[in-house]
Amino acid sequence: MAHPLLSRIATDPAIFGGKPIIRGQRFAVEHLLGYLDAGTSEEELLAEFPFLEPDDIVAAKLFAGRQA
């Protein structure tokens, strides 16, 4: 059974070549994860990208975990 937060992740062939994005945004999951890997805190991400919600970050992490 899929985690409910994964519904925040979408794919659209017209956006980033179909790579996973945060639903309703032109923000790739890989970019969000890249910021986190580079040491950007969740709080900094939310301040820098006010359209993101805390659950978007959780969803991206869940998505990445399922892809590993």
mmCIF file as Biopython writes it, N, C-alpha, C and O atoms, coordinates in Angstrom:
data_model
#
loop_
_atom_site.group_PDB
_atom_site.id
_atom_site.type_symbol
_atom_site.label_atom_id
_atom_site.label_alt_id
_atom_site.label_comp_id
_atom_site.label_asym_id
_atom_site.label_entity_id
_atom_site.label_seq_id
_atom_site.pdbx_PDB_ins_code
_atom_site.Cartn_x
_atom_site.Cartn_y
_atom_site.Cartn_z
_atom_site.occupancy
_atom_site.B_iso_or_equiv
_atom_site.auth_seq_id
_atom_site.auth_asym_id
_atom_site.pdbx_PDB_model_num
ATOM 1   N N  . MET A ? 1  ? 0.846  -1.186 0.000   1.0 0.0 1  A 1 
ATOM 2   C CA . MET A ? 1  ? 0.000  0.000  0.000   1.0 0.0 1  A 1 
ATOM 3   C C  . MET A ? 1  ? 0.892  1.251  0.000   1.0 0.0 1  A 1 
ATOM 4   O O  . MET A ? 1  ? 1.850  1.345  0.767   1.0 0.0 1  A 1 
ATOM 5   N N  . ALA A ? 2  ? 0.566  2.176  -0.848  1.0 0.0 2  A 1 
ATOM 6   C CA . ALA A ? 2  ? 1.354  3.403  -0.968  1.0 0.0 2  A 1 
ATOM 7   C C  . ALA A ? 2  ? 1.069  4.344  0.200   1.0 0.0 2  A 1 
ATOM 8   O O  . ALA A ? 2  ? -0.056 4.432  0.691   1.0 0.0 2  A 1 
ATOM 9   N N  . HIS A ? 3  ? 2.094  5.027  0.620   1.0 0.0 3  A 1 
ATOM 10  C CA . HIS A ? 3  ? 1.937  6.030  1.677   1.0 0.0 3  A 1 
ATOM 11  C C  . HIS A ? 3  ? 1.120  7.189  1.119   1.0 0.0 3  A 1 
ATOM 12  O O  . HIS A ? 3  ? 1.354  7.611  -0.013  1.0 0.0 3  A 1 
ATOM 13  N N  . PRO A ? 4  ? 0.156  7.718  1.897   1.0 0.0 4  A 1 
ATOM 14  C CA . PRO A ? 4  ? -0.694 8.804  1.388   1.0 0.0 4  A 1 
ATOM 15  C C  . PRO A ? 4  ? 0.082  10.047 0.936   1.0 0.0 4  A 1 
ATOM 16  O O  . PRO A ? 4  ? -0.357 10.743 0.021   1.0 0.0 4  A 1 
ATOM 17  N N  . LEU A ? 5  ? 1.211  10.330 1.555   1.0 0.0 5  A 1 
ATOM 18  C CA . LEU A ? 5  ? 1.971  11.522 1.163   1.0 0.0 5  A 1 
ATOM 19  C C  . LEU A ? 5  ? 2.584  11.391 -0.226  1.0 0.0 5  A 1 
ATOM 20  O O  . LEU A ? 5  ? 2.939  12.393 -0.848  1.0 0.0 5  A 1 
ATOM 21  N N  . LEU A ? 6  ? 2.709  10.164 -0.711  1.0 0.0 6  A 1 
ATOM 22  C CA . LEU A ? 6  ? 3.282  9.988  -2.048  1.0 0.0 6  A 1 
ATOM 23  C C  . LEU A ? 6  ? 2.384  10.568 -3.134  1.0 0.0 6  A 1 
ATOM 24  O O  . LEU A ? 6  ? 2.822  10.734 -4.273  1.0 0.0 6  A 1 
ATOM 25  N N  . SER A ? 7  ? 1.143  10.877 -2.799  1.0 0.0 7  A 1 
ATOM 26  C CA . SER A ? 7  ? 0.267  11.533 -3.778  1.0 0.0 7  A 1 
ATOM 27  C C  . SER A ? 7  ? 0.746  12.953 -4.075  1.0 0.0 7  A 1 
ATOM 28  O O  . SER A ? 7  ? 0.279  13.578 -5.028  1.0 0.0 7  A 1 
ATOM 29  N N  . ARG A ? 8  ? 1.673  13.466 -3.268  1.0 0.0 8  A 1 
ATOM 30  C CA . ARG A ? 8  ? 2.246  14.792 -3.500  1.0 0.0 8  A 1 
ATOM 31  C C  . ARG A ? 8  ? 3.304  14.767 -4.606  1.0 0.0 8  A 1 
ATOM 32  O O  . ARG A ? 8  ? 3.756  15.818 -5.061  1.0 0.0 8  A 1 
ATOM 33  N N  . ILE A ? 9  ? 3.694  13.574 -5.032  1.0 0.0 9  A 1 
ATOM 34  C CA . ILE A ? 9  ? 4.693  13.413 -6.085  1.0 0.0 9  A 1 
ATOM 35  C C  . ILE A ? 9  ? 3.959  13.060 -7.380  1.0 0.0 9  A 1 
ATOM 36  O O  . ILE A ? 9  ? 3.109  12.169 -7.397  1.0 0.0 9  A 1 
ATOM 37  N N  . ALA A ? 10 ? 4.290  13.756 -8.449  1.0 0.0 10 A 1 
ATOM 38  C CA . ALA A ? 10 ? 3.635  13.526 -9.735  1.0 0.0 10 A 1 
ATOM 39  C C  . ALA A ? 10 ? 4.683  13.446 -10.836 1.0 0.0 10 A 1 
ATOM 40  O O  . ALA A ? 10 ? 5.829  13.858 -10.657 1.0 0.0 10 A 1 
ATOM 41  N N  . THR A ? 11 ? 4.272  12.914 -11.966 1.0 0.0 11 A 1 
ATOM 42  C CA . THR A ? 11 ? 5.114  12.943 -13.162 1.0 0.0 11 A 1 
ATOM 43  C C  . THR A ? 11 ? 4.277  13.484 -14.312 1.0 0.0 11 A 1 
ATOM 44  O O  . THR A ? 11 ? 3.078  13.224 -14.414 1.0 0.0 11 A 1 
ATOM 45  N N  . ASP A ? 12 ? 4.933  14.232 -15.159 1.0 0.0 12 A 1 
ATOM 46  C CA . ASP A ? 12 ? 4.280  14.810 -16.332 1.0 0.0 12 A 1 
ATOM 47  C C  . ASP A ? 12 ? 5.332  14.863 -17.432 1.0 0.0 12 A 1 
ATOM 48  O O  . ASP A ? 12 ? 6.342  15.550 -17.285 1.0 0.0 12 A 1 
ATOM 49  N N  . PRO A ? 13 ? 5.112  14.153 -18.525 1.0 0.0 13 A 1 
ATOM 50  C CA . PRO A ? 13 ? 6.115  14.142 -19.592 1.0 0.0 13 A 1 
ATOM 51  C C  . PRO A ? 13 ? 6.497  15.534 -20.097 1.0 0.0 13 A 1 
ATOM 52  O O  . PRO A ? 13 ? 7.579  15.714 -20.656 1.0 0.0 13 A 1 
ATOM 53  N N  . ALA A ? 14 ? 5.627  16.508 -19.905 1.0 0.0 14 A 1 
ATOM 54  C CA . ALA A ? 14 ? 5.895  17.867 -20.381 1.0 0.0 14 A 1 
ATOM 55  C C  . ALA A ? 14 ? 6.736  18.683 -19.401 1.0 0.0 14 A 1 
ATOM 56  O O  . ALA A ? 14 ? 7.163  19.791 -19.723 1.0 0.0 14 A 1 
ATOM 57  N N  . ILE A ? 15 ? 6.977  18.142 -18.210 1.0 0.0 15 A 1 
ATOM 58  C CA . ILE A ? 15 ? 7.749  18.861 -17.188 1.0 0.0 15 A 1 
ATOM 59  C C  . ILE A ? 15 ? 8.971  18.025 -16.826 1.0 0.0 15 A 1 
ATOM 60  O O  . ILE A ? 15 ? 8.840  16.881 -16.391 1.0 0.0 15 A 1 
ATOM 61  N N  . PHE A ? 16 ? 10.147 18.590 -17.005 1.0 0.0 16 A 1 
ATOM 62  C CA . PHE A ? 16 ? 11.417 17.921 -16.683 1.0 0.0 16 A 1 
ATOM 63  C C  . PHE A ? 16 ? 11.510 16.531 -17.302 1.0 0.0 16 A 1 
ATOM 64  O O  . PHE A ? 16 ? 12.075 15.615 -16.705 1.0 0.0 16 A 1 
ATOM 65  N N  . GLY A ? 17 ? 10.958 16.380 -18.489 1.0 0.0 17 A 1 
ATOM 66  C CA . GLY A ? 17 ? 11.056 15.100 -19.189 1.0 0.0 17 A 1 
ATOM 67  C C  . GLY A ? 17 ? 10.392 13.947 -18.465 1.0 0.0 17 A 1 
ATOM 68  O O  . GLY A ? 17 ? 10.771 12.792 -18.658 1.0 0.0 17 A 1 
ATOM 69  N N  . GLY A ? 18 ? 9.414  14.244 -17.641 1.0 0.0 18 A 1 
ATOM 70  C CA . GLY A ? 18 ? 8.689  13.198 -16.927 1.0 0.0 18 A 1 
ATOM 71  C C  . GLY A ? 18 ? 9.311  12.795 -15.600 1.0 0.0 18 A 1 
ATOM 72  O O  . GLY A ? 18 ? 8.854  11.849 -14.958 1.0 0.0 18 A 1 
ATOM 73  N N  . LYS A ? 19 ? 10.353 13.510 -15.187 1.0 0.0 19 A 1 
ATOM 74  C CA . LYS A ? 19 ? 10.947 13.203 -13.882 1.0 0.0 19 A 1 
ATOM 75  C C  . LYS A ? 19 ? 9.960  13.568 -12.777 1.0 0.0 19 A 1 
ATOM 76  O O  . LYS A ? 19 ? 9.138  14.466 -12.960 1.0 0.0 19 A 1 
ATOM 77  N N  . PRO A ? 20 ? 10.028 12.888 -11.634 1.0 0.0 20 A 1 
ATOM 78  C CA . PRO A ? 20 ? 9.109  13.177 -10.528 1.0 0.0 20 A 1 
ATOM 79  C C  . PRO A ? 20 ? 9.241  14.624 -10.046 1.0 0.0 20 A 1 
ATOM 80  O O  . PRO A ? 20 ? 10.343 15.148 -9.885  1.0 0.0 20 A 1 
ATOM 81  N N  . ILE A ? 21 ? 8.095  15.243 -9.825  1.0 0.0 21 A 1 
ATOM 82  C CA . ILE A ? 21 ? 8.033  16.623 -9.342  1.0 0.0 21 A 1 
ATOM 83  C C  . ILE A ? 21 ? 7.114  16.693 -8.131  1.0 0.0 21 A 1 
ATOM 84  O O  . ILE A ? 21 ? 6.358  15.763 -7.852  1.0 0.0 21 A 1 
ATOM 85  N N  . ILE A ? 22 ? 7.193  17.809 -7.418  1.0 0.0 22 A 1 
ATOM 86  C CA . ILE A ? 22 ? 6.228  18.095 -6.368  1.0 0.0 22 A 1 
ATOM 87  C C  . ILE A ? 22 ? 4.929  18.482 -7.072  1.0 0.0 22 A 1 
ATOM 88  O O  . ILE A ? 22 ? 4.904  19.411 -7.880  1.0 0.0 22 A 1 
ATOM 89  N N  . ARG A ? 23 ? 3.875  17.778 -6.766  1.0 0.0 23 A 1 
ATOM 90  C CA . ARG A ? 23 ? 2.578  17.982 -7.426  1.0 0.0 23 A 1 
ATOM 91  C C  . ARG A ? 23 ? 2.188  19.460 -7.458  1.0 0.0 23 A 1 
ATOM 92  O O  . ARG A ? 23 ? 2.249  20.155 -6.444  1.0 0.0 23 A 1 
ATOM 93  N N  . GLY A ? 24 ? 1.791  19.919 -8.629  1.0 0.0 24 A 1 
ATOM 94  C CA . GLY A ? 24 ? 1.326  21.291 -8.793  1.0 0.0 24 A 1 
ATOM 95  C C  . GLY A ? 24 ? 2.436  22.321 -8.907  1.0 0.0 24 A 1 
ATOM 96  O O  . GLY A ? 24 ? 2.165  23.516 -9.022  1.0 0.0 24 A 1 
ATOM 97  N N  . GLN A ? 25 ? 3.682  21.871 -8.877  1.0 0.0 25 A 1 
ATOM 98  C CA . GLN A ? 25 ? 4.825  22.787 -8.956  1.0 0.0 25 A 1 
ATOM 99  C C  . GLN A ? 25 ? 5.775  22.309 -10.045 1.0 0.0 25 A 1 
ATOM 100 O O  . GLN A ? 25 ? 5.760  21.134 -10.414 1.0 0.0 25 A 1 
ATOM 101 N N  . ARG A ? 26 ? 6.576  23.186 -10.543 1.0 0.0 26 A 1 
ATOM 102 C CA . ARG A ? 26 ? 7.631  22.806 -11.483 1.0 0.0 26 A 1 
ATOM 103 C C  . ARG A ? 26 ? 8.936  22.688 -10.691 1.0 0.0 26 A 1 
ATOM 104 O O  . ARG A ? 26 ? 9.917  23.381 -10.963 1.0 0.0 26 A 1 
ATOM 105 N N  . PHE A ? 27 ? 8.916  21.805 -9.718  1.0 0.0 27 A 1 
ATOM 106 C CA . PHE A ? 27 ? 10.045 21.624 -8.810  1.0 0.0 27 A 1 
ATOM 107 C C  . PHE A ? 27 ? 10.322 20.126 -8.720  1.0 0.0 27 A 1 
ATOM 108 O O  . PHE A ? 27 ? 9.531  19.371 -8.155  1.0 0.0 27 A 1 
ATOM 109 N N  . ALA A ? 28 ? 11.447 19.708 -9.281  1.0 0.0 28 A 1 
ATOM 110 C CA . ALA A ? 28 ? 11.777 18.288 -9.338  1.0 0.0 28 A 1 
ATOM 111 C C  . ALA A ? 28 ? 12.170 17.744 -7.967  1.0 0.0 28 A 1 
ATOM 112 O O  . ALA A ? 28 ? 12.833 18.412 -7.174  1.0 0.0 28 A 1 
ATOM 113 N N  . VAL A ? 29 ? 11.742 16.524 -7.720  1.0 0.0 29 A 1 
ATOM 114 C CA . VAL A ? 29 ? 12.105 15.842 -6.476  1.0 0.0 29 A 1 
ATOM 115 C C  . VAL A ? 29 ? 13.622 15.760 -6.360  1.0 0.0 29 A 1 
ATOM 116 O O  . VAL A ? 29 ? 14.171 15.948 -5.274  1.0 0.0 29 A 1 
ATOM 117 N N  . GLU A ? 30 ? 14.301 15.480 -7.466  1.0 0.0 30 A 1 
ATOM 118 C CA . GLU A ? 30 ? 15.759 15.363 -7.412  1.0 0.0 30 A 1 
ATOM 119 C C  . GLU A ? 30 ? 16.411 16.681 -6.997  1.0 0.0 30 A 1 
ATOM 120 O O  . GLU A ? 30 ? 17.454 16.665 -6.343  1.0 0.0 30 A 1 
ATOM 121 N N  . HIS A ? 31 ? 15.823 17.814 -7.360  1.0 0.0 31 A 1 
ATOM 122 C CA . HIS A ? 31 ? 16.371 19.106 -6.940  1.0 0.0 31 A 1 
ATOM 123 C C  . HIS A ? 31 ? 16.182 19.305 -5.437  1.0 0.0 31 A 1 
ATOM 124 O O  . HIS A ? 31 ? 17.094 19.754 -4.743  1.0 0.0 31 A 1 
ATOM 125 N N  . LEU A ? 32 ? 14.999 18.971 -4.947  1.0 0.0 32 A 1 
ATOM 126 C CA . LEU A ? 32 ? 14.734 19.094 -3.513  1.0 0.0 32 A 1 
ATOM 127 C C  . LEU A ? 32 ? 15.714 18.221 -2.725  1.0 0.0 32 A 1 
ATOM 128 O O  . LEU A ? 32 ? 16.306 18.672 -1.745  1.0 0.0 32 A 1 
ATOM 129 N N  . LEU A ? 33 ? 15.878 16.982 -3.157  1.0 0.0 33 A 1 
ATOM 130 C CA . LEU A ? 33 ? 16.796 16.075 -2.472  1.0 0.0 33 A 1 
ATOM 131 C C  . LEU A ? 33 ? 18.239 16.559 -2.591  1.0 0.0 33 A 1 
ATOM 132 O O  . LEU A ? 33 ? 19.031 16.378 -1.666  1.0 0.0 33 A 1 
ATOM 133 N N  . GLY A ? 34 ? 18.581 17.168 -3.713  1.0 0.0 34 A 1 
ATOM 134 C CA . GLY A ? 34 ? 19.923 17.716 -3.890  1.0 0.0 34 A 1 
ATOM 135 C C  . GLY A ? 34 ? 20.229 18.816 -2.891  1.0 0.0 34 A 1 
ATOM 136 O O  . GLY A ? 34 ? 21.330 18.879 -2.343  1.0 0.0 34 A 1 
ATOM 137 N N  . TYR A ? 35 ? 19.252 19.683 -2.657  1.0 0.0 35 A 1 
ATOM 138 C CA . TYR A ? 35 ? 19.432 20.725 -1.641  1.0 0.0 35 A 1 
ATOM 139 C C  . TYR A ? 35 ? 19.678 20.099 -0.272  1.0 0.0 35 A 1 
ATOM 140 O O  . TYR A ? 35 ? 20.572 20.522 0.461   1.0 0.0 35 A 1 
ATOM 141 N N  . LEU A ? 36 ? 18.880 19.091 0.063   1.0 0.0 36 A 1 
ATOM 142 C CA . LEU A ? 36 ? 19.047 18.442 1.366   1.0 0.0 36 A 1 
ATOM 143 C C  . LEU A ? 36 ? 20.410 17.771 1.464   1.0 0.0 36 A 1 
ATOM 144 O O  . LEU A ? 36 ? 21.085 17.878 2.488   1.0 0.0 36 A 1 
ATOM 145 N N  . ASP A ? 37 ? 20.817 17.079 0.404   1.0 0.0 37 A 1 
ATOM 146 C CA . ASP A ? 37 ? 22.127 16.416 0.395   1.0 0.0 37 A 1 
ATOM 147 C C  . ASP A ? 37 ? 23.270 17.413 0.526   1.0 0.0 37 A 1 
ATOM 148 O O  . ASP A ? 37 ? 24.321 17.088 1.078   1.0 0.0 37 A 1 
ATOM 149 N N  . ALA A ? 38 ? 23.067 18.628 0.020   1.0 0.0 38 A 1 
ATOM 150 C CA . ALA A ? 38 ? 24.100 19.666 0.090   1.0 0.0 38 A 1 
ATOM 151 C C  . ALA A ? 38 ? 24.148 20.349 1.454   1.0 0.0 38 A 1 
ATOM 152 O O  . ALA A ? 38 ? 24.996 21.209 1.695   1.0 0.0 38 A 1 
ATOM 153 N N  . GLY A ? 39 ? 23.230 19.961 2.347   1.0 0.0 39 A 1 
ATOM 154 C CA . GLY A ? 39 ? 23.258 20.518 3.698   1.0 0.0 39 A 1 
ATOM 155 C C  . GLY A ? 39 ? 22.218 21.579 3.984   1.0 0.0 39 A 1 
ATOM 156 O O  . GLY A ? 39 ? 22.187 22.128 5.085   1.0 0.0 39 A 1 
ATOM 157 N N  . THR A ? 40 ? 21.367 21.880 3.017   1.0 0.0 40 A 1 
ATOM 158 C CA . THR A ? 40 ? 20.294 22.847 3.257   1.0 0.0 40 A 1 
ATOM 159 C C  . THR A ? 40 ? 19.295 22.225 4.221   1.0 0.0 40 A 1 
ATOM 160 O O  . THR A ? 40 ? 18.857 21.092 4.020   1.0 0.0 40 A 1 
ATOM 161 N N  . SER A ? 41 ? 18.939 22.951 5.254   1.0 0.0 41 A 1 
ATOM 162 C CA . SER A ? 41 ? 17.974 22.415 6.221   1.0 0.0 41 A 1 
ATOM 163 C C  . SER A ? 41 ? 16.563 22.498 5.651   1.0 0.0 41 A 1 
ATOM 164 O O  . SER A ? 41 ? 16.297 23.250 4.713   1.0 0.0 41 A 1 
ATOM 165 N N  . GLU A ? 42 ? 15.678 21.720 6.227   1.0 0.0 42 A 1 
ATOM 166 C CA . GLU A ? 42 ? 14.277 21.772 5.806   1.0 0.0 42 A 1 
ATOM 167 C C  . GLU A ? 42 ? 13.711 23.173 6.017   1.0 0.0 42 A 1 
ATOM 168 O O  . GLU A ? 42 ? 12.955 23.672 5.183   1.0 0.0 42 A 1 
ATOM 169 N N  . GLU A ? 43 ? 14.073 23.802 7.119   1.0 0.0 43 A 1 
ATOM 170 C CA . GLU A ? 43 ? 13.591 25.156 7.408   1.0 0.0 43 A 1 
ATOM 171 C C  . GLU A ? 43 ? 14.076 26.144 6.347   1.0 0.0 43 A 1 
ATOM 172 O O  . GLU A ? 43 ? 13.322 27.011 5.906   1.0 0.0 43 A 1 
ATOM 173 N N  . GLU A ? 44 ? 15.334 26.005 5.945   1.0 0.0 44 A 1 
ATOM 174 C CA . GLU A ? 44 ? 15.880 26.880 4.903   1.0 0.0 44 A 1 
ATOM 175 C C  . GLU A ? 44 ? 15.162 26.660 3.569   1.0 0.0 44 A 1 
ATOM 176 O O  . GLU A ? 44 ? 14.861 27.614 2.852   1.0 0.0 44 A 1 
ATOM 177 N N  . LEU A ? 45 ? 14.894 25.401 3.248   1.0 0.0 45 A 1 
ATOM 178 C CA . LEU A ? 45 ? 14.169 25.102 2.010   1.0 0.0 45 A 1 
ATOM 179 C C  . LEU A ? 45 ? 12.790 25.744 2.009   1.0 0.0 45 A 1 
ATOM 180 O O  . LEU A ? 45 ? 12.372 26.335 1.013   1.0 0.0 45 A 1 
ATOM 181 N N  . LEU A ? 46 ? 12.086 25.625 3.127   1.0 0.0 46 A 1 
ATOM 182 C CA . LEU A ? 46 ? 10.736 26.183 3.217   1.0 0.0 46 A 1 
ATOM 183 C C  . LEU A ? 46 ? 10.758 27.706 3.132   1.0 0.0 46 A 1 
ATOM 184 O O  . LEU A ? 46 ? 9.831  28.311 2.594   1.0 0.0 46 A 1 
ATOM 185 N N  . ALA A ? 47 ? 11.802 28.324 3.654   1.0 0.0 47 A 1 
ATOM 186 C CA . ALA A ? 47 ? 11.925 29.782 3.571   1.0 0.0 47 A 1 
ATOM 187 C C  . ALA A ? 47 ? 12.297 30.224 2.155   1.0 0.0 47 A 1 
ATOM 188 O O  . ALA A ? 47 ? 11.789 31.230 1.659   1.0 0.0 47 A 1 
ATOM 189 N N  . GLU A ? 48 ? 13.181 29.471 1.512   1.0 0.0 48 A 1 
ATOM 190 C CA . GLU A ? 48 ? 13.648 29.810 0.162   1.0 0.0 48 A 1 
ATOM 191 C C  . GLU A ? 48 ? 12.579 29.554 -0.903  1.0 0.0 48 A 1 
ATOM 192 O O  . GLU A ? 48 ? 12.485 30.280 -1.893  1.0 0.0 48 A 1 
ATOM 193 N N  . PHE A ? 49 ? 11.786 28.522 -0.685  1.0 0.0 49 A 1 
ATOM 194 C CA . PHE A ? 49 ? 10.753 28.124 -1.645  1.0 0.0 49 A 1 
ATOM 195 C C  . PHE A ? 49 ? 9.410  28.080 -0.919  1.0 0.0 49 A 1 
ATOM 196 O O  . PHE A ? 49 ? 8.957  27.007 -0.520  1.0 0.0 49 A 1 
ATOM 197 N N  . PRO A ? 50 ? 8.772  29.236 -0.746  1.0 0.0 50 A 1 
ATOM 198 C CA . PRO A ? 50 ? 7.560  29.314 0.078   1.0 0.0 50 A 1 
ATOM 199 C C  . PRO A ? 50 ? 6.378  28.504 -0.447  1.0 0.0 50 A 1 
ATOM 200 O O  . PRO A ? 50 ? 5.410  28.287 0.283   1.0 0.0 50 A 1 
ATOM 201 N N  . PHE A ? 51 ? 6.440  28.056 -1.691  1.0 0.0 51 A 1 
ATOM 202 C CA . PHE A ? 51 ? 5.360  27.214 -2.214  1.0 0.0 51 A 1 
ATOM 203 C C  . PHE A ? 51 ? 5.454  25.782 -1.696  1.0 0.0 51 A 1 
ATOM 204 O O  . PHE A ? 51 ? 4.489  25.023 -1.783  1.0 0.0 51 A 1 
ATOM 205 N N  . LEU A ? 52 ? 6.625  25.412 -1.153  1.0 0.0 52 A 1 
ATOM 206 C CA . LEU A ? 52 ? 6.773  24.076 -0.577  1.0 0.0 52 A 1 
ATOM 207 C C  . LEU A ? 52 ? 6.104  24.012 0.784   1.0 0.0 52 A 1 
ATOM 208 O O  . LEU A ? 52 ? 6.041  25.002 1.513   1.0 0.0 52 A 1 
ATOM 209 N N  . GLU A ? 53 ? 5.610  22.837 1.109   1.0 0.0 53 A 1 
ATOM 210 C CA . GLU A ? 53 ? 5.042  22.572 2.423   1.0 0.0 53 A 1 
ATOM 211 C C  . GLU A ? 53 ? 5.884  21.490 3.086   1.0 0.0 53 A 1 
ATOM 212 O O  . GLU A ? 53 ? 6.520  20.699 2.390   1.0 0.0 53 A 1 
ATOM 213 N N  . PRO A ? 54 ? 5.902  21.437 4.412   1.0 0.0 54 A 1 
ATOM 214 C CA . PRO A ? 54 ? 6.693  20.406 5.087   1.0 0.0 54 A 1 
ATOM 215 C C  . PRO A ? 54 ? 6.402  18.993 4.575   1.0 0.0 54 A 1 
ATOM 216 O O  . PRO A ? 54 ? 7.319  18.182 4.445   1.0 0.0 54 A 1 
ATOM 217 N N  . ASP A ? 55 ? 5.145  18.698 4.286   1.0 0.0 55 A 1 
ATOM 218 C CA . ASP A ? 55 ? 4.804  17.364 3.788   1.0 0.0 55 A 1 
ATOM 219 C C  . ASP A ? 55 ? 5.394  17.085 2.412   1.0 0.0 55 A 1 
ATOM 220 O O  . ASP A ? 55 ? 5.576  15.922 2.051   1.0 0.0 55 A 1 
ATOM 221 N N  . ASP A ? 56 ? 5.697  18.123 1.635   1.0 0.0 56 A 1 
ATOM 222 C CA . ASP A ? 56 ? 6.357  17.913 0.343   1.0 0.0 56 A 1 
ATOM 223 C C  . ASP A ? 56 ? 7.753  17.340 0.555   1.0 0.0 56 A 1 
ATOM 224 O O  . ASP A ? 56 ? 8.196  16.468 -0.194  1.0 0.0 56 A 1 
ATOM 225 N N  . ILE A ? 57 ? 8.430  17.825 1.560   1.0 0.0 57 A 1 
ATOM 226 C CA . ILE A ? 57 ? 9.778  17.336 1.863   1.0 0.0 57 A 1 
ATOM 227 C C  . ILE A ? 57 ? 9.712  15.891 2.337   1.0 0.0 57 A 1 
ATOM 228 O O  . ILE A ? 57 ? 10.510 15.055 1.914   1.0 0.0 57 A 1 
ATOM 229 N N  . VAL A ? 58 ? 8.765  15.604 3.213   1.0 0.0 58 A 1 
ATOM 230 C CA . VAL A ? 58 ? 8.585  14.225 3.688   1.0 0.0 58 A 1 
ATOM 231 C C  . VAL A ? 58 ? 8.273  13.307 2.509   1.0 0.0 58 A 1 
ATOM 232 O O  . VAL A ? 58 ? 8.830  12.214 2.403   1.0 0.0 58 A 1 
ATOM 233 N N  . ALA A ? 59 ? 7.391  13.751 1.630   1.0 0.0 59 A 1 
ATOM 234 C CA . ALA A ? 59 ? 7.016  12.939 0.470   1.0 0.0 59 A 1 
ATOM 235 C C  . ALA A ? 59 ? 8.220  12.665 -0.426  1.0 0.0 59 A 1 
ATOM 236 O O  . ALA A ? 59 ? 8.386  11.547 -0.913  1.0 0.0 59 A 1 
ATOM 237 N N  . ALA A ? 60 ? 9.056  13.666 -0.646  1.0 0.0 60 A 1 
ATOM 238 C CA . ALA A ? 60 ? 10.245 13.481 -1.483  1.0 0.0 60 A 1 
ATOM 239 C C  . ALA A ? 60 ? 11.189 12.459 -0.858  1.0 0.0 60 A 1 
ATOM 240 O O  . ALA A ? 60 ? 11.757 11.626 -1.565  1.0 0.0 60 A 1 
ATOM 241 N N  . LYS A ? 61 ? 11.358 12.517 0.449   1.0 0.0 61 A 1 
ATOM 242 C CA . LYS A ? 61 ? 12.217 11.546 1.133   1.0 0.0 61 A 1 
ATOM 243 C C  . LYS A ? 61 ? 11.630 10.140 1.036   1.0 0.0 61 A 1 
ATOM 244 O O  . LYS A ? 61 ? 12.357 9.178  0.790   1.0 0.0 61 A 1 
ATOM 245 N N  . LEU A ? 62 ? 10.326 10.022 1.230   1.0 0.0 62 A 1 
ATOM 246 C CA . LEU A ? 62 ? 9.666  8.720  1.094   1.0 0.0 62 A 1 
ATOM 247 C C  . LEU A ? 62 ? 9.840  8.174  -0.318  1.0 0.0 62 A 1 
ATOM 248 O O  . LEU A ? 62 ? 10.149 6.997  -0.504  1.0 0.0 62 A 1 
ATOM 249 N N  . PHE A ? 63 ? 9.641  9.027  -1.296  1.0 0.0 63 A 1 
ATOM 250 C CA . PHE A ? 63 ? 9.781  8.625  -2.690  1.0 0.0 63 A 1 
ATOM 251 C C  . PHE A ? 63 ? 11.197 8.116  -2.952  1.0 0.0 63 A 1 
ATOM 252 O O  . PHE A ? 63 ? 11.383 7.065  -3.565  1.0 0.0 63 A 1 
ATOM 253 N N  . ALA A ? 64 ? 12.180 8.861  -2.489  1.0 0.0 64 A 1 
ATOM 254 C CA . ALA A ? 64 ? 13.577 8.468  -2.700  1.0 0.0 64 A 1 
ATOM 255 C C  . ALA A ? 64 ? 13.864 7.125  -2.043  1.0 0.0 64 A 1 
ATOM 256 O O  . ALA A ? 64 ? 14.573 6.293  -2.610  1.0 0.0 64 A 1 
ATOM 257 N N  . GLY A ? 65 ? 13.318 6.911  -0.859  1.0 0.0 65 A 1 
ATOM 258 C CA . GLY A ? 65 ? 13.524 5.650  -0.159  1.0 0.0 65 A 1 
ATOM 259 C C  . GLY A ? 65 ? 12.945 4.464  -0.905  1.0 0.0 65 A 1 
ATOM 260 O O  . GLY A ? 65 ? 13.495 3.364  -0.851  1.0 0.0 65 A 1 
ATOM 261 N N  . ARG A ? 66 ? 11.858 4.677  -1.589  1.0 0.0 66 A 1 
ATOM 262 C CA . ARG A ? 66 ? 11.225 3.594  -2.348  1.0 0.0 66 A 1 
ATOM 263 C C  . ARG A ? 66 ? 11.952 3.322  -3.655  1.0 0.0 66 A 1 
ATOM 264 O O  . ARG A ? 66 ? 11.806 2.244  -4.231  1.0 0.0 66 A 1 
ATOM 265 N N  . GLN A ? 67 ? 12.729 4.279  -4.129  1.0 0.0 67 A 1 
ATOM 266 C CA . GLN A ? 67 ? 13.466 4.108  -5.379  1.0 0.0 67 A 1 
ATOM 267 C C  . GLN A ? 67 ? 14.806 3.419  -5.157  1.0 0.0 67 A 1 
ATOM 268 O O  . GLN A ? 67 ? 15.412 2.907  -6.098  1.0 0.0 67 A 1 
ATOM 269 N N  . ALA A ? 68 ? 15.265 3.409  -3.913  1.0 0.0 68 A 1 
ATOM 270 C CA . ALA A ? 68 ? 16.591 2.839  -3.604  1.0 0.0 68 A 1 
ATOM 271 C C  . ALA A ? 68 ? 16.590 1.326  -3.692  1.0 0.0 68 A 1 
ATOM 272 O O  . ALA A ? 68 ? 17.621 0.694  -3.463  1.0 0.0 68 A 1 
#
